[in-house]
Amino acid sequence: MEMYPYYIGYSVILLAGSLTGFLLIIRIWGLRTIPGTYGLMLAVGSVTEWSLTYVMEIFSTNIAEKTLWASLQYFGISYAVLGMFIFTLHYSGNGEWLTRTRSLLLAIISSSAIAIALTNEWHHLLWSAIHLTNGLAFGPLNMQHGQLFFVLVSFQYILIAIITVLFFQIASHSQSLYQSQSRIMLAGMAFPWIANLMYITGWNPYPSLDLTPIALTMTNLFLSISFLRYRFMDLRPIAHDSVFNAMQDGVVVLDDKERIVDINPVATFFFQDTGNLLGREIKSLLPRWGEWKASAPHREINQEISFDLAGDELVFKIRTTSVLDQRGARKGRVLLISDITEQKRSHKQIMEASHLKSQLLANLGHDLRSPLGAIIGYAEMLKDGSFGPMSPNQEKASAEILDGANQLLSFINNLVGQAQIETGKIILREYPFDVDEIIGPLLSTLNFHAHKKGLTLIEYIDPALPKKLVGDQFWLRQIVMNLVHNAVKFTEKGSVTVRFFNHSKGYWAVQVIDTGIGIPPEAQKRVFEAFEQVNSMESSKQSGFGLGLSIVAKLTSIMSGKIELESEVGKGCTFTLLLPMKEIV
């Protein structure tokens, strides 16, 4: 039997390509959870089948067997390019185009080519005539193509053209790593164009041999090497390998079935599992995953988890971010795992220190109030002449003592109030009272402080205001004292007005108006924060720790009220405290 040497050589190349295909399928199988991988496996498997059946066609000795093997080649011919097309759509981020209807249509078109090949002897539309090449039994068949052959070839060329365009777009516009990956794949697409064109046009130096299987083997080799080397296909790559692996937080990428498709070293350490985590369902590693999802079915997961490691308790925060497609549908999740052990310990230490500080302030306030009470009491007795008549200088000295002691008492009350607010120990004791009971005990101190600076203190009580209101007198006095002290402190001339009035249905109001330095707009929100003061030349002259307005704001919130501020630099401030009108029970 006469043989052409290049038939033997070509058969060896086809067998080598088939072996390569088998090895690639085994290697790619481990990454089957990544979208598009099945398309690549279909392409590699189809070309492998095509190569093997082509070898059988060459080695068969009669025309009937050769024709059967030539027909069976259409399993590979039909699905090789389709598999590459599926892979490319997912790689380029267009996987959503493959709806069920479109996938079914593509499968029907590809499968029809197989049916046409197997039934060719009835219609001769694929091959109009079949002959032995050079009249020899050994070698490929010499076939004259029918009309449907060119229709099927056109379909294949359309898919190859789309694949080539998509790779070209990615190679032109992607970042550097994607460009390298895409350019390798784009280079692989040149082989089927060249080989099939040579076969169709007859430019092939060996006209009887179809070089397309070898060309597609080379293409699949390029695609697979690039895919396996970079491994950046999953859900459109989320990070470069160098950054992904160097992140201090754990990162786990899940597909739409909540299987792990990528994981960095920190997350691997977190799960304390030495096995291969790729492909495993996340719920097998996080037992409470289902519970977390049920508690937030339409939101992202945000949970804390702790476990012991060598006797040391570690705390991690687990939160998810959805990966959405172009239509907004969830295609997977990115799971972030952050070690917050030190943060938790620091927070605990801060809370303990805050508790100790609050306890210290409360004890300090209690210890200072007793001697201050004695100083204020004796100063008032001196001022009232209980110990006999005093000279003008003595009266002035006693008034200064009384004013200084009252200011110190107000400051101590603020410190204690701040401590009680921070520890949540403020309990409102609300009873009916007259407005005079609020302002009356403060008038002597407030008037002295205002008159000392030459200011006029104006008091106004709205006649429409109910005679009896309900509230906590102690803390209401603290609010009024702080607002008026603040107004007097930052007013050099003019007046300070205190108004009590019926504001609106369901609310009564305390309003303090001054003609002082005012507060710039950018500082108006900060004045209600503890230990904050407006930075200006005038305010820097004043003493204090910035607790007064902070206490007012927090007490107002506790009383279910709200505070409003209107101010203009150089024209003063108006603080309006709105409190709910409560009925007398």
Buried (B, 14 or more C-beta within 10 A) or exposed (E): EEEBEEBEEBBEBBEEBBEBBEEBBEBBEEBEBBBBBBBBBBBBBBBBBBBBBBBBBBBBEEBEBBBBBBBBBBBBBBBBBBBBBBBBBBBBBBBEEBEEEEEEEBEEBBBBBBEBBBEBEEEBBBBEEBEBBEEBBBBBBBBEBBEBBEBBBEBBBEBBEBBBEBBBEBBEEBEEBBBBBBBBBBBBBBBBBEBBBBBBEEEBEBEBBBBBBBBBBBBBBBBBBBBBEBBBBBBBBBBBBEEBEEBEBBBBBBBBEBBBBBBBEBBBEBBEEEEEBBBBEBBEBBEEBEEBBEEEEEEEBEBEBEEEEEEEEBBBBBBBEBBEBEEEEEBBBBBBBBBBBEEBEEEEEEEEEEEEBBEEBBEBBEEBBEEBEEBBEBBBEBBEEEEEEBEEEEBEBBBEBBBEBBBBBBBBBBBBBBBBBBBEEBEEEBEBBBBEEBBEEBEBBBBBBBEEEEBEBEBEBBEEBBEEBBBBBEBBBBBBBBBBBBBBBBBEEBBBBBBBBBBEEEBBBBBBBBBBBBBEEEBBEBBBEBEBBBEBEBBEEEEBBBBBBBBBBBBBEBBEBBBEBBBEEEEBBBBBBBBEBBEEE
